[in-house]
Amino acid sequence: MSQCTNIYTYIYQCMEYGCVANAALSARSLCTFSADWESLTQNHVISPQLQLQDNIILDLLDSSTLKNDLLIIQRTLAPFDNNNYYIFEFYTDGSLIDLGTEQCSISCAFAQISDLFDIPHVEFYSTVDKWPSAYRGELLAILLALSVVPKNSKVRINTDSLNVITQFEKLKKSRFSLTSREYFKANNNFLWDVLCRIILTLNLHVKMFKVVAHGDDMDNNYVDNLAKITHTDQDRYIVFRWDACMMKVFSC
């Protein structure tokens, strides 16, 4: 069991024989057990430096099952932190159906499929709330993919959205800083702000490549199908923290 303070995360082990705290984690949280607190004794301490990637996911997202899913992926990829050897290659996609109807749904998905560097296959999918557009789904898929890689990583993003690539290249040239006018003119500026925050915080080296939608690329078709089937699960959605947006803009 764990208890967090501003300085340390304390890890406990239950001394009562057969206590469920020693057997299994709750499916609802990474660190939640069912146990009597009085039966627990301090076992050891983990320093803050060992916590996940400066908690970029914890800083951006409110509590949800999907946040825990991203943390699990982040932990899976954490050992592959040598950017002189490893390159993460993600396929990302967004999907929009039934625009203009009550059944309107946006979804996004990403997958790290390449086994070139023996990096594990990981995938993630979610529905998207508010302001329906395929562009929004595409962009969210990319920023979530970037949030799970180790610091200083080299990342290749394969997307069929030319609009996303074009805006990304503009941001890249300005070192992810914009004038206030440019910022507020950008579509989905909140998500672009979050993407910039992830890249700057984790010091990522990101390149984006255009792939043909619904073409012969099996990996792209895989993540495209993953995004589409997500529409049937409206309980999977991302919730950002109110302070996730921290873009620094220059005056006009």
Backbone as JSON, one array per atom type, in Angstrom:
{
  "sequence": "MSQCTNIYTYIYQCMEYGCVANAALSARSLCTFSADWESLTQNHVISPQLQLQDNIILDLLDSSTLKNDLLIIQRTLAPFDNNNYYIFEFYTDGSLIDLGTEQCSISCAFAQISDLFDIPHVEFYSTVDKWPSAYRGELLAILLALSVVPKNSKVRINTDSLNVITQFEKLKKSRFSLTSREYFKANNNFLWDVLCRIILTLNLHVKMFKVVAHGDDMDNNYVDNLAKITHTDQDRYIVFRWDACMMKVFSC",
  "N": [[0.86, -1.19, 0.0], [0.43, 2.35, -0.53], [1.38, 5.63, 0.59], [1.31, 9.06, 0.07], [3.39, 11.93, 0.47], [4.54, 15.36, 0.42], [7.2, 14.95, 0.05], [8.02, 12.23, 0.05], [7.11, 8.94, -1.2], [5.55, 6.49, 0.5], [5.83, 3.02, 0.85], [3.96, 0.25, 1.78], [3.61, -2.91, 3.48], [1.28, -5.37, 4.3], [1.07, -6.96, 7.44], [-0.63, -8.89, 8.23], [-1.59, -12.19, 7.82], [-2.53, -13.4, 4.66], [-3.78, -11.06, 3.85], [-5.45, -8.96, 1.54], [-4.03, -6.83, 0.58], [-1.5, -7.67, -0.02], [-1.9, -9.23, -2.16], [-3.28, -8.39, -4.54], [-3.81, -5.66, -6.81], [-6.21, -3.0, -6.9], [-8.51, -2.75, -9.61], [-9.15, -0.21, -10.27], [-7.26, 1.67, -9.71], [-3.74, 2.39, -9.72], [-2.44, 2.19, -7.27], [-4.12, 1.36, -5.2], [-5.41, -0.44, -2.52], [-7.36, -2.91, -0.77], [-7.47, -2.91, 2.5], [-6.86, -3.09, 6.06], [-5.8, -0.23, 7.6], [-4.48, -0.17, 10.09], [-3.2, -2.54, 10.17], [-0.99, -2.32, 8.67], [2.51, -1.84, 8.08], [5.45, 0.25, 7.83], [7.47, -0.29, 4.99], [9.45, 0.37, 2.92], [11.0, 3.25, 1.35], [10.42, 5.29, -1.47], [12.15, 7.6, -3.35], [11.3, 10.92, -4.63], [12.52, 11.24, -7.11], [12.3, 8.9, -8.48], [9.78, 8.69, -9.41], [7.23, 8.6, -11.98], [8.46, 9.97, -14.85], [8.59, 12.8, -14.19], [5.97, 13.07, -13.7], [4.31, 13.84, -15.9], [1.94, 12.95, -17.08], [0.3, 12.8, -14.84], [0.26, 15.48, -14.24], [-1.22, 16.53, -16.31], [-3.7, 15.21, -16.64], [-6.93, 14.51, -15.23], [-8.15, 12.28, -12.65], [-8.86, 9.02, -13.78], [-9.82, 5.9, -15.32], [-8.55, 5.71, -17.78], [-6.37, 7.4, -17.5], [-4.81, 5.88, -15.78], [-4.32, 3.74, -17.5], [-2.63, 4.98, -19.37], [-0.47, 5.57, -17.69], [0.44, 3.01, -17.12], [1.34, 2.22, -19.66], [3.35, 4.13, -19.98], [5.11, 3.32, -17.95], [5.81, 0.83, -18.96], [7.33, 1.54, -21.2], [9.4, 2.93, -20.09], [12.02, 1.71, -19.56], [13.31, 1.97, -22.0], [15.1, 4.17, -22.57], [17.33, 5.16, -23.84], [18.31, 7.39, -26.02], [20.18, 7.3, -27.99], [19.98, 4.95, -29.18], [17.31, 3.88, -29.22], [14.31, 4.48, -31.05], [11.13, 5.66, -30.95], [8.24, 4.66, -32.63], [5.21, 5.69, -33.61], [1.92, 5.03, -34.74], [-0.84, 7.02, -35.4], [-4.28, 8.03, -35.08], [-7.45, 9.59, -35.74], [-11.03, 9.62, -35.43], [-14.23, 10.42, -36.73], [-17.7, 10.27, -36.5], [-21.12, 10.4, -37.64], [-21.63, 13.22, -37.67], [-23.34, 16.13, -36.62], [-25.53, 14.92, -35.55], [-27.29, 13.39, -32.73], [-25.9, 11.14, -32.16], [-23.3, 11.69, -32.67], [-19.81, 11.18, -32.59], [-16.45, 11.32, -31.49], [-13.22, 9.91, -31.74], [-9.97, 8.64, -30.77], [-6.75, 7.12, -31.35], [-3.66, 5.45, -30.65], [-0.7, 3.59, -31.51], [2.22, 1.77, -30.77], [3.9, -0.06, -32.76], [6.07, -1.05, -34.21], [8.73, -3.4, -34.2], [11.37, -2.99, -34.46], [13.35, -2.03, -32.71], [13.04, -3.7, -30.61], [11.15, -2.7, -28.89], [8.32, -2.82, -26.79], [5.05, -3.72, -28.02], [2.56, -1.39, -27.74], [-0.65, 0.06, -27.15], [-3.38, 2.42, -27.35], [-6.6, 3.82, -26.82], [-9.36, 6.1, -27.08], [-12.39, 7.97, -26.49], [-13.43, 11.3, -27.45], [-14.24, 14.38, -26.0], [-16.54, 17.05, -26.68], [-16.66, 19.75, -29.14], [-16.69, 18.55, -31.96], [-14.56, 17.15, -34.37], [-12.59, 15.6, -36.9], [-9.96, 16.37, -37.01], [-9.42, 17.2, -34.39], [-9.49, 14.75, -33.04], [-7.29, 13.47, -34.29], [-5.16, 15.1, -33.44], [-5.26, 14.85, -30.63], [-4.64, 12.14, -30.34], [-1.95, 12.13, -31.06], [-0.68, 13.8, -29.12], [-1.17, 12.36, -26.8], [0.25, 10.03, -27.34], [2.85, 11.04, -27.27], [3.06, 11.62, -24.6], [3.73, 9.33, -23.2], [6.32, 8.44, -23.55], [9.84, 8.09, -22.62], [11.91, 10.7, -21.13], [13.79, 12.9, -23.28], [13.53, 11.42, -25.59], [13.6, 10.13, -28.96], [11.17, 10.45, -31.4], [9.02, 9.15, -33.81], [6.22, 10.06, -35.58], [3.53, 8.77, -37.29], [1.03, 9.84, -39.3], [-2.13, 10.42, -40.93], [-2.99, 12.95, -41.25], [-2.55, 15.8, -42.85], [-2.99, 18.45, -42.17], [-2.45, 18.57, -39.42], [0.29, 17.97, -39.43], [1.29, 20.17, -40.86], [0.71, 22.37, -39.14], [2.21, 21.56, -36.94], [4.84, 21.72, -37.94], [5.07, 24.48, -38.24], [4.98, 25.3, -35.56], [7.27, 24.03, -34.67], [9.32, 25.41, -35.98], [9.2, 27.81, -34.65], [10.13, 27.11, -32.24], [8.23, 26.13, -30.58], [6.9, 28.31, -29.5], [4.62, 30.97, -29.67], [3.23, 34.05, -30.99], [0.62, 35.86, -29.31], [-1.45, 36.38, -31.07], [-1.07, 34.47, -33.13], [-1.38, 32.18, -31.63], [-4.1, 32.24, -30.74], [-5.38, 32.13, -33.15], [-5.03, 29.58, -34.03], [-6.5, 26.42, -34.71], [-8.02, 24.37, -32.24], [-6.39, 25.26, -30.09], [-5.94, 24.79, -27.39], [-5.27, 22.03, -27.22], [-2.98, 22.06, -28.8], [-1.36, 23.61, -27.22], [-1.02, 21.91, -25.0], [0.35, 19.81, -26.25], [2.74, 21.14, -26.94], [3.67, 21.66, -24.38], [4.21, 19.08, -23.44], [6.29, 18.26, -25.2], [8.31, 20.16, -24.62], [8.66, 19.82, -21.84], [9.49, 17.14, -21.62], [11.6, 17.2, -23.3], [11.61, 16.26, -26.02], [12.42, 14.82, -29.22], [10.9, 15.19, -32.06], [9.52, 13.93, -35.04], [7.27, 14.15, -37.76], [5.39, 12.21, -40.07], [3.71, 11.85, -43.15], [1.18, 9.58, -43.91], [-0.69, 7.53, -46.17], [-4.14, 7.66, -46.05], [-6.27, 4.93, -45.43], [-4.84, 3.24, -47.11], [-2.28, 0.96, -48.21], [-0.78, 0.52, -46.0], [-0.31, -1.53, -43.4], [0.01, -1.13, -40.65], [-0.97, 1.46, -40.25], [-3.61, 1.06, -41.03], [-4.36, -0.66, -39.03], [-4.36, 0.95, -36.66], [-6.23, 2.77, -37.46], [-8.56, 1.22, -37.56], [-8.67, 0.61, -34.85], [-9.28, 3.1, -33.74], [-11.83, 3.45, -34.81], [-13.44, 1.37, -33.73], [-13.59, 2.21, -31.17], [-15.68, 3.94, -30.86], [-17.85, 2.6, -29.9], [-17.55, 2.42, -27.22], [-18.29, 4.49, -25.02], [-17.54, 5.08, -22.47], [-14.88, 5.38, -22.27], [-12.95, 7.98, -21.99], [-10.98, 10.98, -22.13], [-9.99, 13.24, -19.58], [-8.89, 16.4, -19.06], [-6.85, 18.2, -16.71], [-7.71, 21.33, -15.14], [-5.62, 23.12, -15.19], [-3.95, 22.31, -17.19], [-3.25, 23.66, -19.48], [-0.67, 25.72, -20.3], [0.58, 27.56, -21.99], [3.19, 29.69, -23.04], [3.11, 32.79, -24.42], [4.15, 35.25, -26.81], [3.87, 38.84, -27.0], [1.8, 40.51, -29.46]],
  "CA": [[0.0, 0.0, 0.0], [1.25, 3.54, -0.59], [0.87, 6.88, 1.12], [2.15, 10.09, -0.51], [3.57, 13.23, 1.08], [5.21, 16.25, -0.52], [8.61, 14.59, -0.07], [8.23, 10.82, -0.21], [6.02, 8.0, -1.36], [5.8, 5.38, 1.41], [5.29, 1.74, 0.41], [3.68, -0.56, 2.96], [3.22, -4.31, 3.32], [0.43, -5.8, 5.4], [1.64, -8.05, 8.22], [-1.68, -9.87, 8.52], [-1.51, -13.28, 6.85], [-3.63, -13.5, 3.72], [-4.41, -9.76, 3.56], [-5.52, -8.71, 0.1], [-3.05, -5.8, 0.2], [-0.33, -8.34, -0.54], [-2.28, -10.15, -3.21], [-3.71, -7.83, -5.82], [-4.16, -4.25, -6.91], [-7.55, -2.69, -7.38], [-8.56, -2.44, -11.04], [-9.53, 1.19, -10.47], [-6.13, 2.57, -9.46], [-2.46, 1.72, -9.67], [-1.92, 2.07, -5.91], [-5.22, 1.26, -4.25], [-5.63, -1.77, -1.98], [-8.38, -3.06, 0.27], [-6.77, -3.43, 3.68], [-6.99, -2.34, 7.3], [-4.61, 0.59, 7.75], [-3.79, -0.49, 11.33], [-2.43, -3.77, 9.98], [0.12, -2.05, 7.76], [3.73, -1.28, 8.65], [6.29, 0.82, 6.78], [8.41, -1.25, 4.41], [10.58, 1.13, 2.42], [10.65, 4.57, 0.82], [10.86, 5.61, -2.82], [12.37, 9.04, -3.45], [10.52, 11.51, -5.71], [13.2, 11.16, -8.39], [11.96, 7.66, -9.14], [8.4, 8.71, -9.86], [7.14, 8.51, -13.42], [8.67, 11.02, -15.83], [8.16, 14.09, -13.67], [4.51, 13.04, -13.61], [3.68, 14.64, -16.95], [0.55, 12.49, -17.23], [-0.42, 13.23, -13.64], [0.11, 16.93, -14.32], [-2.13, 16.92, -17.38], [-5.0, 14.54, -16.67], [-7.66, 14.21, -14.01], [-8.24, 10.85, -12.35], [-9.76, 8.19, -14.59], [-9.23, 4.62, -15.71], [-7.67, 5.92, -18.93], [-5.1, 7.95, -17.01], [-4.06, 4.74, -15.29], [-3.85, 2.99, -18.67], [-1.47, 5.7, -19.91], [0.64, 5.4, -16.75], [0.96, 1.65, -17.32], [2.12, 2.26, -20.9], [4.54, 4.93, -19.66], [6.01, 2.47, -17.17], [6.29, -0.22, -19.87], [8.32, 2.1, -22.12], [10.44, 3.64, -19.34], [13.38, 1.17, -19.69], [13.87, 2.22, -23.33], [15.37, 5.6, -22.46], [18.59, 5.5, -24.5], [17.94, 7.98, -27.3], [21.21, 7.01, -28.99], [19.66, 3.64, -29.76], [15.88, 3.64, -29.42], [13.42, 5.45, -31.68], [9.73, 5.24, -30.83], [7.48, 4.91, -33.86], [3.78, 5.57, -33.35], [0.86, 5.34, -35.7], [-1.92, 7.7, -34.68], [-5.44, 8.3, -35.93], [-8.69, 10.07, -35.13], [-12.22, 9.2, -36.19], [-15.45, 11.19, -36.47], [-18.88, 9.67, -37.14], [-22.46, 10.94, -37.38], [-21.57, 14.65, -37.36], [-24.62, 16.83, -36.72], [-26.6, 14.12, -34.95], [-27.08, 13.08, -31.32], [-24.98, 10.01, -32.08], [-21.97, 12.15, -33.08], [-18.76, 10.64, -31.72], [-15.05, 11.48, -31.91], [-12.33, 8.99, -31.03], [-8.56, 8.7, -31.17], [-5.99, 5.92, -31.0], [-2.25, 5.37, -31.07], [-0.08, 2.28, -31.3], [3.64, 1.59, -31.01], [3.81, -1.39, -33.34], [7.35, -1.47, -34.76], [9.59, -4.21, -33.34], [12.73, -2.77, -34.95], [14.26, -1.84, -31.57], [12.56, -4.57, -29.53], [10.27, -1.95, -27.99], [7.05, -3.56, -26.7], [3.84, -3.22, -28.68], [1.59, -0.77, -26.84], [-1.71, 0.77, -27.86], [-4.29, 3.17, -26.49], [-7.72, 4.4, -27.56], [-10.23, 6.89, -26.23], [-13.3, 8.91, -27.14], [-13.06, 12.7, -27.26], [-15.4, 15.18, -25.6], [-16.76, 18.43, -27.13], [-16.14, 20.32, -30.38], [-16.37, 17.41, -32.82], [-13.85, 17.24, -35.65], [-11.58, 14.55, -37.05], [-8.69, 17.03, -36.7], [-9.26, 17.17, -32.94], [-9.14, 13.39, -32.69], [-5.93, 13.21, -34.75], [-4.22, 15.83, -32.6], [-5.25, 14.25, -29.3], [-3.92, 10.86, -30.42], [-0.51, 12.41, -31.11], [-0.16, 14.31, -27.85], [-1.2, 11.27, -25.82], [1.37, 9.15, -27.65], [4.08, 11.68, -26.8], [3.08, 11.69, -23.13], [4.1, 8.05, -22.57], [7.7, 8.07, -23.83], [10.8, 8.64, -21.65], [12.54, 11.99, -21.43], [14.86, 13.0, -24.29], [13.33, 10.39, -26.61], [13.37, 10.43, -30.37], [9.85, 9.91, -31.69], [8.48, 9.28, -35.17], [4.76, 10.0, -35.61], [2.93, 8.53, -38.6], [-0.36, 10.29, -39.28], [-2.67, 10.74, -42.26], [-3.52, 14.31, -41.19], [-1.61, 16.81, -43.34], [-3.22, 19.69, -41.43], [-1.72, 18.48, -38.15], [1.72, 18.05, -39.73], [1.59, 21.55, -41.25], [0.73, 23.21, -37.94], [3.34, 21.13, -36.12], [6.08, 22.27, -38.5], [5.1, 25.9, -37.9], [5.36, 25.4, -34.15], [8.65, 23.58, -34.52], [10.2, 26.49, -36.43], [9.19, 28.86, -33.63], [10.55, 26.45, -30.99], [7.0, 25.91, -29.81], [6.45, 29.57, -28.9], [3.86, 31.74, -30.64], [2.62, 35.29, -30.54], [-0.75, 35.64, -28.86], [-2.33, 36.36, -32.25], [-0.92, 33.16, -33.78], [-1.93, 31.15, -30.74], [-5.56, 32.23, -30.72], [-5.88, 31.81, -34.49], [-4.86, 28.15, -34.29], [-7.58, 25.52, -34.34], [-7.71, 23.49, -31.11], [-5.17, 25.81, -29.48], [-5.71, 24.15, -26.09], [-4.54, 20.78, -27.43], [-1.64, 22.39, -29.28], [-0.62, 24.06, -26.04], [-0.65, 20.72, -24.22], [1.38, 19.11, -27.01], [3.99, 21.89, -26.75], [4.12, 21.46, -22.99], [4.79, 17.73, -23.35], [7.56, 18.24, -25.92], [9.29, 20.96, -23.9], [8.92, 19.22, -20.53], [10.22, 15.88, -21.77], [12.72, 17.43, -24.23], [11.45, 15.24, -27.06], [12.82, 15.12, -30.59], [9.74, 14.62, -32.74], [9.33, 14.11, -36.48], [5.98, 13.64, -38.22], [5.4, 11.74, -41.44], [2.38, 11.66, -43.73], [0.85, 8.27, -44.48], [-1.91, 7.56, -46.97], [-5.31, 7.14, -45.33], [-6.96, 3.77, -46.04], [-3.98, 2.7, -48.15], [-1.76, -0.39, -48.04], [0.03, 0.45, -44.79], [-1.04, -2.37, -42.46], [0.05, -0.54, -39.31], [-1.91, 2.58, -40.23], [-4.96, 0.5, -41.07], [-4.63, -1.24, -37.71], [-4.73, 1.99, -35.7], [-7.48, 3.35, -37.98], [-9.64, 0.35, -37.07], [-8.71, 0.76, -33.39], [-10.02, 4.34, -33.46], [-13.24, 3.3, -35.2], [-14.19, 0.5, -32.81], [-13.69, 2.9, -29.89], [-16.96, 4.66, -30.8], [-18.84, 1.79, -29.2], [-17.25, 2.45, -25.78], [-18.33, 5.9, -24.63], [-17.02, 5.24, -21.11], [-13.44, 5.63, -22.37], [-12.72, 9.36, -22.43], [-9.9, 11.69, -21.46], [-10.37, 14.47, -18.88], [-7.72, 17.2, -18.73], [-6.89, 19.09, -15.55], [-8.03, 22.71, -15.51], [-4.39, 23.88, -15.37], [-3.08, 21.62, -18.15], [-2.84, 24.62, -20.49], [0.28, 26.67, -19.73], [1.34, 28.12, -23.11], [3.82, 31.0, -22.91], [2.99, 33.46, -25.71], [4.73, 36.58, -26.91], [2.92, 39.86, -27.41], [1.65, 40.61, -30.91]],
  "C": [[0.89, 1.23, 0.0], [0.56, 4.71, 0.07], [1.83, 7.97, 0.67], [2.2, 11.33, 0.37], [4.22, 14.13, 0.04], [6.64, 15.83, -0.8], [8.79, 13.14, -0.51], [6.94, 10.1, -0.55], [6.36, 6.77, -0.51], [5.1, 4.12, 0.9], [5.15, 0.83, 1.63], [3.36, -2.0, 2.55], [2.4, -4.72, 4.53], [1.03, -7.0, 6.1], [0.62, -9.12, 8.57], [-1.69, -10.93, 7.43], [-2.75, -13.31, 5.96], [-4.31, -12.19, 3.38], [-4.36, -9.49, 2.06], [-4.56, -7.62, -0.34], [-1.8, -6.42, -0.4], [-0.64, -9.18, -1.78], [-2.56, -9.48, -4.54], [-3.99, -6.34, -5.7], [-5.6, -4.09, -7.31], [-7.49, -2.37, -8.85], [-8.8, -0.97, -11.3], [-8.36, 2.15, -10.27], [-4.85, 1.76, -9.38], [-2.02, 1.4, -8.25], [-3.01, 1.98, -4.87], [-5.42, -0.19, -3.83], [-6.84, -1.75, -1.05], [-7.71, -3.69, 1.48], [-7.03, -2.53, 4.87], [-5.7, -1.57, 7.54], [-3.81, 0.23, 9.0], [-2.94, -1.74, 11.21], [-1.19, -3.55, 9.14], [1.31, -1.45, 8.5], [4.61, -0.76, 7.53], [7.31, -0.2, 6.31], [9.64, -0.53, 3.86], [10.07, 2.4, 1.76], [11.21, 4.71, -0.58], [11.0, 7.12, -2.91], [11.59, 9.61, -4.62], [11.17, 11.36, -7.07], [12.83, 9.9, -9.17], [10.52, 7.64, -9.63], [8.36, 8.92, -11.37], [7.34, 9.84, -14.13], [8.21, 12.4, -15.39], [6.64, 14.21, -13.67], [3.81, 13.86, -14.69], [2.23, 14.24, -17.16], [-0.28, 12.92, -16.03], [-0.66, 14.73, -13.65], [-0.97, 17.34, -15.3], [-3.55, 16.4, -17.21], [-5.61, 14.39, -15.29], [-7.77, 12.7, -13.85], [-9.26, 10.15, -13.24], [-9.05, 6.88, -14.87], [-8.24, 4.81, -16.84], [-6.35, 6.55, -18.52], [-4.22, 6.82, -16.49], [-3.53, 3.89, -16.43], [-2.61, 3.65, -19.28], [-0.26, 5.56, -19.0], [1.27, 4.01, -16.88], [1.81, 1.59, -18.58], [3.43, 3.01, -20.67], [5.57, 4.1, -18.92], [6.59, 1.35, -18.03], [7.42, 0.28, -20.76], [9.51, 2.74, -21.4], [11.85, 3.04, -19.49], [14.06, 1.52, -21.0], [14.21, 3.71, -23.46], [16.71, 6.02, -23.05], [18.3, 6.06, -25.88], [19.03, 7.85, -28.36], [20.93, 5.68, -29.69], [18.2, 3.5, -30.13], [15.2, 4.81, -30.14], [12.0, 4.89, -31.57], [8.98, 5.62, -32.1], [6.0, 4.63, -33.59], [2.97, 5.8, -34.62], [-0.3, 5.92, -34.91], [-3.08, 7.95, -35.64], [-6.59, 8.83, -35.09], [-9.85, 9.68, -36.02], [-13.42, 10.03, -35.76], [-16.6, 10.53, -37.21], [-20.14, 10.46, -36.76], [-22.45, 12.41, -36.97], [-22.94, 15.29, -37.56], [-25.79, 16.06, -36.15], [-26.29, 13.89, -33.47], [-26.09, 11.94, -31.13], [-23.55, 10.39, -32.46], [-20.92, 11.67, -32.07], [-17.39, 10.91, -32.34], [-14.21, 10.49, -31.1], [-10.91, 9.19, -31.52], [-7.88, 7.42, -30.72], [-4.54, 6.1, -31.4], [-1.74, 3.97, -30.78], [1.4, 2.35, -31.63], [3.79, 0.15, -31.45], [5.17, -1.93, -33.77], [8.15, -2.29, -33.74], [11.06, -4.06, -33.72], [13.73, -2.67, -33.81], [13.84, -2.68, -30.37], [11.75, -3.81, -28.48], [8.92, -2.66, -27.96], [5.93, -2.9, -27.51], [2.92, -2.65, -27.6], [0.54, -0.05, -27.67], [-2.67, 1.4, -26.86], [-5.4, 3.74, -27.37], [-8.67, 5.07, -26.6], [-11.25, 7.63, -27.09], [-12.92, 10.32, -26.72], [-14.31, 13.51, -26.98], [-15.37, 16.55, -26.28], [-16.11, 18.74, -28.49], [-15.72, 19.26, -31.39], [-15.67, 17.79, -34.12], [-12.84, 16.11, -35.7], [-10.2, 15.09, -36.69], [-8.4, 16.96, -35.2], [-8.86, 15.77, -32.47], [-7.71, 13.04, -33.09], [-4.91, 13.85, -33.82], [-4.13, 15.23, -31.2], [-4.49, 12.93, -29.29], [-2.42, 11.09, -30.37], [0.01, 12.87, -29.76], [-0.19, 13.24, -26.76], [-0.07, 10.28, -26.06], [2.68, 9.74, -27.13], [4.18, 11.67, -25.28], [3.61, 10.43, -22.47], [5.56, 7.67, -22.78], [8.64, 8.67, -22.78], [11.33, 10.01, -22.07], [13.62, 11.85, -22.49], [14.71, 11.99, -25.43], [13.26, 10.97, -28.01], [12.08, 9.71, -30.78], [9.48, 10.18, -33.14], [6.97, 9.08, -35.09], [4.3, 9.81, -37.04], [1.45, 8.86, -38.53], [-0.83, 10.56, -40.7], [-3.24, 12.16, -42.3], [-2.45, 15.32, -41.62], [-1.77, 18.12, -42.59], [-2.46, 19.7, -40.1], [-0.22, 18.63, -38.4], [2.11, 19.48, -40.07], [1.68, 22.47, -40.04], [1.9, 22.85, -37.03], [4.65, 21.73, -36.62], [6.19, 23.77, -38.23], [5.54, 26.1, -36.45], [6.82, 25.03, -33.94], [9.63, 24.68, -34.91], [10.28, 27.61, -35.4], [9.59, 28.33, -32.26], [9.38, 26.37, -30.01], [6.6, 27.12, -28.96], [5.77, 30.4, -29.98], [3.5, 33.11, -30.08], [1.19, 34.98, -30.1], [-1.71, 35.57, -30.04], [-2.28, 35.0, -32.93], [-1.55, 32.06, -32.93], [-3.45, 31.09, -30.83], [-6.17, 32.01, -32.1], [-5.84, 30.31, -34.77], [-6.09, 27.37, -33.87], [-7.12, 24.61, -33.2], [-6.45, 23.96, -30.38], [-4.9, 25.21, -28.1], [-4.88, 22.88, -26.26], [-3.13, 21.04, -27.95], [-0.77, 22.87, -28.13], [-0.14, 22.88, -25.21], [0.45, 19.95, -24.93], [2.73, 19.81, -26.85], [4.55, 21.68, -25.35], [4.78, 20.1, -22.84], [6.17, 17.7, -24.0], [8.64, 18.99, -25.15], [9.65, 20.34, -22.55], [9.78, 17.97, -20.63], [11.41, 16.0, -22.72], [12.73, 16.38, -25.35], [11.93, 15.75, -28.42], [11.82, 14.42, -31.5], [9.77, 14.94, -34.23], [7.99, 13.48, -36.86], [6.06, 13.3, -39.7], [3.98, 11.47, -41.9], [2.25, 10.25, -44.28], [-0.47, 8.39, -45.22], [-3.05, 6.94, -46.18], [-5.94, 6.0, -46.13], [-6.16, 3.2, -47.21], [-3.54, 1.28, -47.83], [-0.9, -0.54, -46.79], [-0.75, -0.31, -43.71], [-1.08, -1.76, -41.06], [-0.91, 0.64, -39.2], [-3.35, 2.09, -40.26], [-5.35, -0.11, -39.72], [-5.1, -0.17, -36.73], [-6.0, 2.72, -36.15], [-8.68, 2.53, -37.49], [-9.79, 0.46, -35.56], [-9.5, 2.02, -33.0], [-11.51, 4.17, -33.76], [-14.03, 2.45, -34.2], [-14.36, 1.15, -31.44], [-15.02, 3.62, -29.74], [-18.0, 3.9, -29.99], [-18.64, 1.8, -27.68], [-17.16, 3.89, -25.31], [-17.87, 6.14, -23.19], [-15.51, 5.5, -21.1], [-13.23, 7.05, -22.89], [-11.67, 10.02, -21.54], [-10.43, 12.97, -20.82], [-9.09, 15.22, -18.49], [-7.93, 17.98, -17.43], [-7.14, 20.52, -16.02], [-6.77, 23.52, -15.79], [-3.43, 23.2, -16.34], [-2.52, 22.59, -19.18], [-1.93, 25.67, -19.86], [1.14, 27.29, -20.82], [1.9, 29.49, -22.76], [3.8, 31.67, -24.28], [3.65, 34.82, -25.64], [3.64, 37.58, -27.28], [2.89, 39.98, -28.92], [2.71, 41.54, -31.51]]
}
